[in-house]
Amino acid sequence: MNDTVLTKHANEVNQGLPPLNTTHSRSTSFFEFWPSQIIYIPVVLQWIYLSLRYRSLSLPLISNPSIYLAGMIGESKSSVLLQAGDKAQCFIAPFTVFTNNKQQSIKSRLIDALAKLDHSNISFPLIAKPDMGCRGAGVKIIHNETTLTNYLENFPDNAKLLLQHKVPHEAEAGIFYIRKPGQQKGFIFSITLKYTPYVFGDGIHTLAQLIEKDPRAKKISNIYFKRHTDQLNYTVPEHRAFRLSFAGSHCKGSIFRNGNNFITDQLTSVFDEITGDIKDFYYGRFDVRFESIEKLQKGLGFKILEINGASSEATHIWDNNTKLKDVYKTLFYQYKTLFDIGNLNRNAGHNPPGIWKLITAWRAESKLVKQYPETD
């Protein structure tokens, strides 16, 4: 049995987050698990309109000039994190970067990886994830040398990965920040609270049966069944919580709730300081783990896991209470803002790349993502 069986008591689940309201009559919105290709059709039409208006098809790709394609696709997670100065680095969970060169033996690769971890003062358990990718692809908890060896064996050849300190907090959020070029202060546009999905044992039903009985989990049971294939017949003991997903990604099963009412001036001020210490960063989402919602509101007790750029979603739209019209209100605002910021940066001397560069990056990333290990 792995680390998925976590706690004996339901009130210990998702510690640090406000209680998850499960009394709503629907477990998901009717569009929550639509394919993204369908959801984004109106956004593509808006992109075409804005391209004509601003006379550039690729203007959003210079919204964050110091990030490859502004973080739309194909960027290196580590390169973005490493652009943070000393002040901003204090808020980032420690990590190291490793290239999985399969020309070396697995023993040799493990020794090199352990040396990097030792140099960065990172110990087990830790988080392994691809340096390039999105939506939680390939994220795994690494408990020991054996699981690290397995991860390296199943990771693509010559691809980079991050080995990152496992922040010891259950609570996770996506904090979406926007600042216009030339301005000292910006604003937090969105906070998404991310709840880890669990099913709770009764000592009678198997994991597979509990997933099928859960109103939300059964809608994406294919994800959970694939992830927990070897434990589907396990009878979860009474009062035990079985974690279905670790990665804080909606498409991997996490439950998202709108946390915009927790935005404060104190938290915004801290992110003004953080983004001010990252060269030419104006638009994106910070994925963080934090101790408690009260501390987070004060700008305390959190660590940044990732910094996402131009492709970021204000993921509160996947709250089950969100209406479809509000989804598009949010997305249209996001992409209008991307073009606005890109236009300001173009006026400052930055040149938008050709759209073919975006297509090439998308193809390269898509090819890599298919080779990543299964996400926890």
C-alpha positions as CSV (number, residue, x, y, z in Angstrom):
1,M,0.0,0.0,0.0
2,N,1.4,3.4,-1.0
3,D,1.0,6.9,0.4
4,T,-2.6,7.3,-0.9
5,V,-4.2,6.0,2.3
6,L,-3.5,9.1,4.3
7,T,-5.6,9.7,7.3
8,K,-8.2,8.1,9.7
9,H,-10.4,11.1,10.0
10,A,-12.3,13.1,7.4
11,N,-11.6,16.4,9.1
12,E,-7.8,15.8,8.6
13,V,-8.3,15.9,4.8
14,N,-7.3,19.0,2.9
15,Q,-6.0,20.7,6.1
16,G,-5.6,24.4,5.8
17,L,-8.4,24.9,3.2
18,P,-11.9,26.1,4.1
19,P,-14.3,23.2,4.5
20,L,-15.3,21.8,1.1
21,N,-19.0,22.3,0.5
22,T,-20.4,19.1,-0.8
23,T,-24.1,19.9,-0.2
24,H,-24.7,21.4,-3.7
25,S,-27.1,19.4,-5.8
26,R,-24.6,18.8,-8.5
27,S,-21.1,17.4,-8.1
28,T,-19.8,19.0,-11.2
29,S,-21.0,21.7,-13.7
30,F,-22.5,20.3,-16.9
31,F,-19.5,21.5,-18.9
32,E,-16.7,20.8,-16.4
33,F,-15.2,17.8,-18.2
34,W,-15.9,18.9,-21.8
35,P,-12.9,18.5,-24.0
36,S,-10.8,21.7,-24.0
37,Q,-11.0,21.8,-27.8
38,I,-14.7,22.5,-27.5
39,I,-14.5,24.9,-24.6
40,Y,-11.9,27.0,-26.4
41,I,-13.7,27.4,-29.7
42,P,-15.1,30.9,-28.8
43,V,-11.6,31.9,-27.5
44,V,-10.0,30.9,-30.8
45,L,-12.5,33.1,-32.6
46,Q,-11.7,36.0,-30.2
47,W,-8.0,35.4,-30.9
48,I,-8.6,35.8,-34.6
49,Y,-10.6,39.0,-34.0
50,L,-7.9,40.5,-31.7
51,S,-5.2,39.5,-34.2
52,L,-6.9,41.6,-36.8
53,R,-7.4,44.5,-34.4
54,Y,-3.8,44.5,-33.2
55,R,-2.3,43.5,-36.5
56,S,-0.5,40.5,-35.1
57,L,-1.4,36.9,-34.7
58,S,1.3,36.2,-32.2
59,L,1.2,39.3,-29.9
60,P,0.5,37.3,-26.7
61,L,3.8,35.5,-27.2
62,I,5.7,38.5,-25.9
63,S,3.4,39.2,-22.9
64,N,6.2,37.9,-20.7
65,P,9.3,38.8,-22.8
66,S,11.9,36.9,-20.8
67,I,10.0,33.6,-20.9
68,Y,10.1,31.4,-24.0
69,L,6.9,32.2,-26.0
70,A,5.8,34.1,-22.9
71,G,4.9,30.7,-21.3
72,M,2.3,29.8,-23.8
73,I,3.8,26.4,-24.5
74,G,7.2,24.7,-24.6
75,E,8.8,26.7,-21.9
76,S,11.1,25.1,-19.3
77,K,9.6,25.2,-15.8
78,S,13.1,25.5,-14.2
79,S,14.2,28.4,-16.5
80,V,11.2,30.4,-15.3
81,L,11.8,29.6,-11.6
82,L,15.5,30.5,-12.1
83,Q,14.7,33.9,-13.4
84,A,13.5,34.8,-9.9
85,G,15.9,37.0,-7.9
86,D,17.0,36.5,-4.3
87,K,13.8,37.9,-2.8
88,A,11.5,35.8,-5.0
89,Q,13.6,32.7,-4.6
90,C,12.8,32.7,-0.8
91,F,9.2,31.9,-1.8
92,I,10.0,29.0,-4.1
93,A,10.1,25.4,-3.0
94,P,13.8,24.2,-3.4
95,F,14.4,22.2,-6.6
96,T,17.1,20.8,-8.8
97,V,17.2,19.9,-12.5
98,F,18.3,16.6,-13.9
99,T,18.7,15.4,-17.5
100,N,17.8,11.7,-17.9
101,N,20.6,10.6,-20.2
102,K,19.9,6.9,-20.9
103,Q,23.3,6.4,-22.4
104,Q,24.3,6.1,-18.8
105,S,23.4,3.1,-16.7
106,I,20.5,3.5,-14.3
107,K,22.8,3.1,-11.4
108,S,25.0,5.9,-12.7
109,R,21.9,8.2,-13.2
110,L,20.7,7.4,-9.7
111,I,24.0,8.3,-8.2
112,D,24.1,11.6,-10.2
113,A,20.5,12.4,-9.2
114,L,21.2,11.7,-5.5
115,A,24.3,14.0,-5.6
116,K,22.2,16.8,-7.0
117,L,19.6,16.3,-4.3
118,D,22.3,16.3,-1.6
119,H,23.8,19.5,-3.0
120,S,20.4,21.2,-3.0
121,N,19.6,19.8,0.5
122,I,16.5,18.0,-0.7
123,S,15.5,14.7,1.0
124,F,12.8,12.1,0.5
125,P,9.9,12.2,0.1
126,L,10.1,14.7,-2.8
127,I,8.2,15.5,-6.0
128,A,9.5,14.6,-9.5
129,K,8.0,16.2,-12.6
130,P,8.9,17.0,-16.2
131,D,10.7,20.3,-16.9
132,M,8.4,20.8,-19.9
133,G,4.7,20.1,-19.8
134,C,1.4,21.2,-18.3
135,R,-1.8,20.0,-16.6
136,G,0.1,17.9,-14.1
137,A,1.6,15.5,-16.6
138,G,4.1,13.1,-15.2
139,V,4.0,14.4,-11.6
140,K,4.9,11.8,-9.0
141,I,5.7,11.5,-5.3
142,I,9.1,9.9,-4.9
143,H,9.5,8.2,-1.5
144,N,12.9,6.6,-1.8
145,E,15.7,5.5,-4.1
146,T,13.6,2.7,-5.5
147,T,10.8,4.9,-6.7
148,L,13.3,7.4,-8.0
149,T,14.9,4.6,-10.0
150,N,11.6,3.6,-11.4
151,Y,10.8,7.2,-12.4
152,L,14.1,7.6,-14.2
153,E,13.7,4.3,-16.0
154,N,10.2,5.4,-17.3
155,F,11.1,9.0,-18.1
156,P,12.0,9.9,-21.7
157,D,15.7,9.8,-22.8
158,N,17.5,13.1,-22.7
159,A,14.5,14.9,-21.3
160,K,14.9,17.2,-18.3
161,L,13.0,16.8,-15.0
162,L,12.7,18.6,-11.7
163,L,13.2,17.1,-8.3
164,Q,11.5,19.4,-5.9
165,H,11.1,19.6,-2.1
166,K,7.7,18.2,-1.1
167,V,6.1,21.1,0.7
168,P,4.6,19.7,4.0
169,H,1.2,21.3,3.5
170,E,-2.0,19.7,2.2
171,A,-3.6,23.0,1.0
172,E,-2.9,24.1,-2.6
173,A,-4.0,27.1,-4.6
174,G,-3.5,28.8,-8.0
175,I,-2.9,32.5,-7.7
176,F,-3.3,34.4,-10.9
177,Y,-1.5,37.7,-11.1
178,I,-1.5,40.5,-13.7
179,R,0.6,43.7,-14.0
180,K,0.8,46.0,-16.9
181,P,4.4,46.9,-18.2
182,G,5.6,50.1,-16.7
183,Q,3.5,49.7,-13.5
184,Q,5.0,48.9,-10.1
185,K,1.8,47.3,-8.8
186,G,-0.5,44.7,-10.2
187,F,-3.5,42.8,-9.0
188,I,-4.5,39.2,-8.2
189,F,-7.2,38.4,-10.8
190,S,-8.1,35.0,-9.4
191,I,-7.5,32.5,-6.6
192,T,-8.4,28.9,-7.1
193,L,-8.5,26.6,-4.1
194,K,-7.5,23.1,-5.0
195,Y,-9.0,20.2,-3.0
196,T,-7.4,16.7,-3.2
197,P,-10.1,14.2,-4.1
198,Y,-10.7,11.3,-1.6
199,V,-13.1,8.5,-1.1
200,F,-13.8,7.3,2.4
201,G,-13.8,3.6,3.4
202,D,-16.5,1.7,5.1
203,G,-14.7,-1.6,5.6
204,I,-17.0,-3.2,3.1
205,H,-16.6,-1.8,-0.4
206,T,-13.5,-2.0,-2.6
207,L,-11.8,1.1,-3.9
208,A,-13.4,0.5,-7.4
209,Q,-16.8,0.4,-5.8
210,L,-16.2,3.5,-3.7
211,I,-15.2,5.4,-6.8
212,E,-18.3,4.3,-8.7
213,K,-20.5,5.3,-5.7
214,D,-19.0,8.8,-5.5
215,P,-21.0,11.4,-7.5
216,R,-18.0,13.2,-8.8
217,A,-15.3,10.5,-9.0
218,K,-17.5,8.2,-11.1
219,K,-17.5,10.8,-13.9
220,I,-13.8,10.5,-14.3
221,S,-13.4,7.0,-13.1
222,N,-11.3,6.1,-16.1
223,I,-8.5,8.4,-14.7
224,Y,-8.7,6.9,-11.2
225,F,-9.0,3.3,-12.4
226,K,-5.9,3.7,-14.6
227,R,-3.9,5.3,-11.8
228,H,-4.8,2.8,-9.1
229,T,-5.1,-0.4,-11.2
230,D,-3.3,-2.5,-8.6
231,Q,-5.5,-1.4,-5.7
232,L,-9.0,-1.4,-7.2
233,N,-9.9,-4.6,-5.3
234,Y,-8.5,-3.2,-2.0
235,T,-11.2,-2.9,0.7
236,V,-10.7,0.5,2.2
237,P,-11.0,0.2,6.0
238,E,-13.7,2.1,7.8
239,H,-13.0,5.8,8.4
240,R,-9.9,5.7,6.2
241,A,-9.5,8.3,3.5
242,F,-8.0,7.1,0.2
243,R,-6.4,9.8,-1.9
244,L,-7.3,9.5,-5.5
245,S,-4.9,12.2,-6.9
246,F,-2.0,14.2,-5.7
247,A,-1.2,16.6,-8.6
248,G,-3.1,19.8,-8.3
249,S,-4.5,19.6,-11.8
250,H,-8.2,19.7,-12.7
251,C,-7.9,17.3,-15.6
252,K,-6.1,14.8,-13.3
253,G,-9.0,14.9,-10.8
254,S,-8.4,17.7,-8.3
255,I,-11.5,19.6,-7.2
256,F,-11.4,23.4,-7.9
257,R,-13.3,26.0,-6.0
258,N,-13.5,29.8,-6.5
259,G,-11.4,31.5,-3.8
260,N,-11.6,35.1,-5.0
261,N,-13.2,36.2,-1.8
262,F,-9.8,35.4,-0.1
263,I,-7.9,38.0,-2.1
264,T,-6.4,40.6,0.2
265,D,-4.2,43.7,-0.1
266,Q,-1.6,42.0,2.0
267,L,-1.4,39.0,-0.3
268,T,-1.4,41.2,-3.4
269,S,1.5,43.3,-2.0
270,V,3.6,40.2,-1.5
271,F,3.0,39.1,-5.1
272,D,3.9,42.6,-6.2
273,E,7.2,42.1,-4.5
274,I,7.7,38.6,-6.0
275,T,6.9,39.5,-9.5
276,G,8.9,42.7,-9.3
277,D,11.9,40.3,-8.7
278,I,11.2,38.3,-11.8
279,K,12.5,39.9,-15.0
280,D,9.7,41.1,-17.3
281,F,6.9,39.0,-15.7
282,Y,3.5,40.5,-16.2
283,Y,0.9,37.7,-16.5
284,G,0.5,34.2,-15.1
285,R,-0.5,31.9,-12.4
286,F,1.6,30.8,-9.4
287,D,0.8,27.3,-8.1
288,V,1.4,27.3,-4.3
289,R,1.1,25.1,-1.3
290,F,0.2,26.8,2.0
291,E,-0.2,26.2,5.7
292,S,-3.6,27.8,6.2
293,I,-6.0,30.1,4.3
294,E,-5.7,32.6,7.1
295,K,-1.9,32.8,6.7
296,L,-2.1,32.9,2.9
297,Q,-4.4,35.9,3.1
298,K,-1.6,37.7,5.1
299,G,1.0,36.6,2.5
300,L,2.6,34.1,4.8
301,G,3.1,30.4,5.1
302,F,3.3,29.4,1.4
303,K,5.7,28.1,-1.1
304,I,5.6,28.4,-4.9
305,L,5.7,25.1,-6.8
306,E,5.5,26.5,-10.3
307,I,5.1,29.7,-12.2
308,N,2.9,29.5,-15.3
309,G,2.9,32.1,-18.0
310,A,0.7,33.1,-21.0
311,S,-1.2,29.8,-21.2
312,S,-2.4,30.1,-17.6
313,E,-6.1,29.7,-16.8
314,A,-7.9,31.5,-14.0
315,T,-8.9,28.0,-12.9
316,H,-11.6,29.1,-10.6
317,I,-13.8,28.8,-13.7
318,W,-13.9,25.0,-12.9
319,D,-15.8,25.6,-9.7
320,N,-19.0,23.5,-10.0
321,N,-21.1,26.7,-9.3
322,T,-19.6,28.6,-12.2
323,K,-22.0,29.4,-15.1
324,L,-20.9,28.9,-18.7
325,K,-21.3,32.6,-19.4
326,D,-19.0,33.5,-16.5
327,V,-16.4,31.0,-17.9
328,Y,-16.3,33.0,-21.2
329,K,-16.4,36.3,-19.4
330,T,-13.2,35.3,-17.6
331,L,-11.5,33.7,-20.6
332,F,-12.3,36.6,-22.9
333,Y,-10.9,39.1,-20.3
334,Q,-7.7,37.0,-20.0
335,Y,-7.0,36.9,-23.8
336,K,-7.9,40.6,-24.3
337,T,-5.4,41.3,-21.5
338,L,-2.7,39.2,-23.1
339,F,-3.0,41.2,-26.4
340,D,-3.0,44.5,-24.4
341,I,0.2,43.5,-22.6
342,G,1.8,42.1,-25.8
343,N,1.0,45.4,-27.6
344,L,2.6,47.4,-24.8
345,N,5.7,45.2,-25.0
346,R,5.8,45.5,-28.8
347,N,5.7,49.3,-28.4
348,A,8.7,49.0,-26.0
349,G,10.7,47.2,-28.8
350,H,9.9,43.5,-28.4
351,N,9.1,41.7,-31.7
352,P,6.4,39.0,-31.8
353,P,7.7,35.6,-33.1
354,G,6.2,33.9,-36.1
355,I,3.2,31.7,-35.3
356,W,5.1,28.7,-36.8
357,K,7.4,28.8,-33.7
358,L,4.3,28.3,-31.5
359,I,3.2,25.3,-33.6
360,T,6.7,23.7,-33.5
361,A,6.8,24.1,-29.7
362,W,3.4,22.6,-29.4
363,R,4.4,19.5,-31.4
364,A,7.6,19.0,-29.4
365,E,5.8,19.3,-26.1
366,S,2.9,17.0,-27.2
367,K,5.4,14.4,-28.2
368,L,7.2,14.5,-24.9
369,V,4.0,14.5,-22.8
370,K,3.0,11.1,-24.3
371,Q,6.1,9.5,-22.9
372,Y,5.9,10.8,-19.3
373,P,5.1,8.4,-16.4
374,E,1.5,8.2,-15.1
375,T,0.7,11.1,-12.8
376,D,0.0,10.5,-9.1
